[in-house]
Amino acid sequence: MPEYEAVIGLEVHVELRTRSKAFCNCPNVFGSEPNTNVCPICLGLPGVLPVLNQAVLEYAVRTGLALNCEIASFSKFDRKNYFYPDLPKNYQISQYDLPLCRNGYLDLEVNGVRRRIGITRVHMEEDAGKLIHGEGEKADYSLVDTNRSGVPLLEIVTEPDLRSPEEARAFLEKLKAILQYIDVSDCKMEEGSLRCDANISVRPSGTDILNPKTEIKNMNSFRAVYRALGAEMERQCAIWGAGDRVVRETRAWNEAEGTTVAMRTKEEASDYRYFPDPDLVPIVIGRDFVVRIREELPELPEARRQRFIKEYGLPSYDAGVLTSSRPLADFYEACVSAYRDPKTVSNWVMGEFLRLLKVFDLEVTETRLTPSHLVEMLELLKEGTISGKIAKAVFEEMFQTGKRAREIIEAKGLIQISDEEELGRVVDEVLAAHPGVVTDYRNGKEKALAFLVGQVMKATRGKANPQTVNRIIKEKIQ
Ligand SMILES: [Zn+2]
């Protein structure tokens, strides 16, 4: 059987975090009572006129520039006609033949291989409403919540340049980081602000055949995208391997079963009967406008990674992890500006901080631990008030309670013992209790020293200064 490779293209929908919706003044917020953020415009009632929210255009241009796209000087909105119960006006305002942004790219590095993934287009559109299906056996109804109707979306479409599920996941992670850096979306997948469909076909590795592709929907996390693409790739390889043909269709990801299932055959663009929206004027984009937005673009993840390496002397790995999200990079820089030991700060942020975020399933911005908490603790550690071991416990308590390091160590009596006389007494006790080990050390067994230091640490409940203990033991044994 030949080796197969995947040909994957992604369609990503991003909800923009503007204050109001795309074409009316209704608030763009998540989680309101159903059907409270609606008006005749976003419901498409007769006799109303939509007007484009300027912020949508600005966010869209910002995104296009961050993804290295050409920004059109002339663009327009089209109606995408289809009937679905969550779409009261039976068409969606979208863009068809004249999208705002085209021909961009995003560079990826996966397993040490650098690849450029083409961005076909980025266009503006509005979101549809949401169906809430009745639950339970007798629930033979669905309810419609139109709060989301008219929420501004960007659709980002890639070229079929991705070659594996790993690359697809890496692309999405990088795209999400960029969108957060440029502050156009909160990218919360669980609230639907970032959604992704994927096209996938397979072919013998190294060939340029384009086989029929399937489109996979219903993936609600990056992990789901990765798993769904893996499962679908396997399914298609088995079909070709058995001498059959893959059928072009839309499939849904079933998370519980770990498989994709057929939904329907794929629609063609002609099914939507696109035509220019007669209610919205075409968009003429001035070069000044684009230049201004380009100048206002913040530093993007890749540039920030390079700067972290140069400015802080960090290893490339550290710089990559720290700049993978803007809040994390901001947290790190806030710490470093107050505590000028970049590698030590990096170790704590990448180690304990990320570990605890994962344990408690929190985002950087959701914790009670601020940069000043960490800086204060690092200073106590540096001046020897607490030991490294105690510092870890203090860090965890700061993380959970938001208390300051000083407050915690005073309340718990965790101040490091550096007093030589006091430590000397403990060392004497330990040496007296382990004469055999002392002999071992005198006979050249280096490991014996570590054991003795460990005993002193234990006797002082981790509060002894290990360097001092080390020195005192050596002095006393020699
Ligand atoms: Zn409205």
Boltz pocket constraint, residues with backbone or C-beta under 6 A from the ligand:
constraints:
  - pocket:
      binder: B
      contacts: [[A, 21], [A, 24], [A, 25], [A, 26], [A, 37], [A, 38], [A, 39], [A, 40], [A, 41], [A, 42], [A, 43], [A, 149], [A, 150]]
      max_distance: 6.0
